[in-house]
């Protein structure tokens, strides 16, 4: 029997409606689970359990006769700490500056609460959300529930870890270079990077075309449930008026006849043999479901993508962090300082004009794929894990015997922040020998969210990878 804390969100809603389960009962199970496993996992930056129980009791009344439950009524949702909640502290996961109370709530979180979702915790991130890691000097190390010696990834590592650990039913993340998809891959959950503007983000972050707020869940259907609540125009985010409104249907069509391209080793990205094999297993599962599969080459070069990224990030956040480090030496985490110094050094050499030309070429290569295909599948991360608590400033990450210049070069996610109009959903693809899940990214044509979910659902169904194949994480019982 599935423990209450590992029910899918859709199943919990069904049980609420039939009054076989109450929101209070579920919230108590989630809180008890958190109290048991949080000392190991450390996914929460802030706990809001008392107010969550009060909200659950209020939600319970809406399931009584003549009640009117809302789309997420009574579901426990963990919110990434980077997303503001009015009156709650804003920290950016750093000790470089004092926290301060948020003046307003992020659009997506306000919508979740308006839909009946209950924000019971805020989740840990990397410092300033700048790296695919999940440890800071403010919060300590967030560990992977499948193998506590391994990082949960980042920067939305706390959200991903909470889902895998059973301490949230749904969670939110943000993604500026893969911050939502990389931790989803390492923890065996699902994460969706919507097209830029689909889910409104308040300025100034919402003005950055690389930046996205998105849903995370243990199943594709649950991810769609949360995405439908988060999406839609908001006047405070000009980009949110551009994408046509898309609602993911509750029952997705099968993939028979869909043309799906894949690359287990896109461009010159290094990819572990286990990750390659699991990527091929995912596309073979799609082929067995009736999709038309073709392996393709895409002319991406890691160095060009890195140059475009440094041109984008180097003059903004990186310069700010270097100045903060000058004011408060020996306070920032080594990986964040290394990011800042690299950005400040590299961005002027690349230049804005060169960076934009590289972005255009990267987008062009992807557009060429969608001239012939409905979806494109690539690995999410080329490595099988990052070590928990490791900064990778003195240690090189090896992938298939290749020493990476920077450990983040293992992430195959940033090209889709450059190509920000393409929806991308990360789903599990299998397992590595270290006991940690691997994942693939399902990419669809610009603004075609439904096809991305349709293909992801078919992988989950045919590969049997829903919540990482229903294994049990390596946590205290």
ABEGO torsion letter per residue (X at the ends): XBBAAABBAAAAAAAAAAGABBAAAAAAAAAAAAAAAAAAAGABABBAAAAAAAAAAAAAAAABBGBBBBAABGBBBBBBAABBBBGBBBAGGBAABBBBBBABBBAAAAAAAAAGBBBABBBBBBBGGABABBBBAAAEBBBBAABAABBAEOAAAAAAAAAAAGABABBBBBBAAGAAAAAAAAAGBBBBBBBBGABBBBOAAAABAABBBBBBBABAAAAAAAAAAABEBBAABAAAAABBBBBBBABBBBABGBBBBBBABBEABBBBAAAAAAAAAAAAAAAAAGBBBBBBBBABBAAAAAAAAAAAAAABAAAAAAAAAAABBGABBAAAAAAAAAAAAAAAAAEAAAAAAAAAAAAAAAAAAAAABABBBBBABABABBBBGBAGAABBBBBGGBBBABAAAABAAAAAAABAABBBBBBBAEBBAAGBBBBBBBBBBBGBAAAAAAAAAAAAAAAGABGGGGBBBBBBX
